[in-house]
Amino acid sequence: MLTETDRRVALKIFGAAAATAWLTLRASAVNAGDIVTFGNSVPPNSVHYKTVKIGDVEVFYREAGPADAPVILLLHGYPTSSHMFRDLIPQLAGQFRLIAPDLPGFGLTKAPDREHYTYTFDNLAKTIDGFTDALGLKRYALYLFDYGAPIGFRIAAAHPERVSALITQNGNAYEEGLGDAWKPIQAYWKDASLENRNALRAVLTLDATKDQYLHGADAGLVSPDGYMLDYAYLQRPGIDEIQLDLFYDYRNNVALYPAWQKYFRESKPPLLAVWGKNDLFFIPPGAEAFKRDIPDAEIKFVDSGHFAIATHSTFIAAQITDFMRRKAKL
């Protein structure tokens, strides 16, 4: 049986619910016949997700920022995709037009199998060069990470007039920048045996993928969705063989280092290197070497690893904004 206190509480609850219902019905009656739509306008810094066909490759890419703003083309590396830029893009989209494609063999880009597309860095660069043409990009800065560096340096050396600046985040162009972590891959370059190829399958594991993110970084700042998504992409049929092909072909990037260094000396593009100083693959001497060929290059080290962007995106965004304002040839 209800006490007097119970009755009062019940009446208060019923009264509040009834008032809410009455106000809702009244608003509906007042606006009867009206159609109210929310979210008609898209925030100007929103990221758009698009695809474009380049030959037999359907390139997926992210784009944000004003169409008439200075362009920054962001090129990811191994084992990731344009997803790695998810935190950086919104921080820069108010001032720049950001475009980040997934490379063939990575992320959501749909590329042919190995029988119909040869997975070399030359071919990846040709596809991305065609991508810039398809989007009508005539002038752009290049953000280069890991594999994105040899792709971007090929494009920059072929079209120096298009490059407003180079931003390299653990993107190497010097032999002294290759750390000891490359030794198993270098062994494969010297002897392309099946045994050496299969030994590199350890690099494709979840533990190895996590280690690229976590080594030398504050693990508490690294969101697990990055390495878990990368690993999921690596598990798709045929991707392992594509990655092993690219490991082997990386030797041709090293052979091109002198040509890119000549480009640096002759064209002297504005260059900012923001480097995770604890990276096992691309070590600090690789960042410092840029000043040998571009004396005005700006070198910044952060206390992080290979994926410095995973822990220092705010710092990197601030450095890019300041550098582009002062140095870029827009």
C-alpha positions, 0 to 999 in steps of 0.5 A: 500500500502506498504511503503519503510520501510515495503518492507525492513522489508519483504525482511529481513524476507523472506531472513532469512527464505530462508537462513534457508530453503537452509541450511536445504536442503543442509544438507539433500543433503550432508547427503543423505542416512545417518540415524542419530539417537539421544539418543542411549545412556541412561544417567547412572543415568536414572530411569527405571520403571519395574515390577516383579511377586511375587506370585499373586502380580505384584510389580511395582518398580523404579530402578536407578544407577550402577548395581554393586553399593551399594544397597539402598532399599527404602520403602514408606509409607501411603498414597503414593508410590515410586513416593515420591522418584522421587526427591531423586533417581536422587541425589543418583543414581551416587553412589548407586543402588536405588530400590523403590517398590510400596507396595501391595495396593499402587501405581502401584503394582497390587495386588489381592483383599481382598478375595485373599490377606490378607492385613497385615503388615506381608504379605506386608513384605513377599511380599517385602522379596520375591521381594528382593529374586527375584532381587537377593539382598544379601546386602542392606541398607533400607530407611524406611518411615512411613509404610515402617518402620515396613515392613523393620524392619521385613525384617532386623530382619529376615535377619540381615546379609543382612543389610548394614545400616538403614535410617529411615525418620519418620519411627518409632519403639518406643511407645513414637514416636506415636503422638496424631494423632494416637488416632482415630486409637488406638480407633479402635484397642481397639474396632473394631466396624463398627462405629470406622472403618467408623470414619477413612474414614476421614483419606482417604479424600483429605484434610487429604492427603494434611495435611500429606504433608503440616502440619509443612512444608513450603507449598510453597516447597511442589509440589501438584502432590504428594498429588494429585496422592496419593489421586487419588490412594486412590479413586480406587475401594476397596482401601479404605477397604484395607487401613482401614484393614492396619490401624487396623493391625498397632497394630501388629507393635506396639506389635513387637516394643520390638522385633525390639528393641532387634534386634537393640541392638544385631545387632547394624546396622548403623542407620541414622534417618532424621526426620521431627520434626513437624510430627503429627504421628511420633514425635521426641521422636521416633527418639531420642529413637533409641540411647537407643538401638544403641548408635552410631545412628545419629539423624537429625531433619529438620524443616518440617512435615511427608513428610520431603522428599518433602521439604528437599530431597537435605539435605536428599540426602547429609546426606545419602551420607555422612552416607553411606560413613562413617558408612555403612557395605558394 
